[in-house]
Amino acid sequence: MRYLWSVLSVVLVATAAWADRICIDKTTGQIREYQSSATAGTLIQNAVKAGLRAEDVEEREVTPETYRVLTNAQTAPQRQADAAMRAAQRQHRLAARAKLKAQGLTDAELDAVGVR
């Protein structure tokens, strides 16, 4: 019975001590680091080692689902900007191709020189 209690106490303590954590820059609100199975204080120590002040960062315990929601929200503006840039580049390529076709080049000739 004593052995069983020892094993259970180790499992229960380990489960409570290890959790998914994020480190957030207090100034920008940006996630600086994520670790699964990190102990409290680990991410702040890492931030200090990277040259940040401990007062400038915050460590939070999160679930993996919460982390995904936060990172999606944080990266959404950049993904939208990237999509807009790709759409503009595509429109530019199509306009260039149409201009060259108007000058008499065929689709085969345009494809041969890489104008897509």
Secondary structure, DSSP 4 states (H G I P E B T S, - for coil): -HHHHHHHHHHHHHHHH-EEEEEEETTT--EEEEEEEEPTTHHHHHHHHTT--GGGEEEEE--HHHHHHHHHHHHHHHHHHHHHHHHHHHHHHHHHHHHHHHTT--HHHHHHTT--
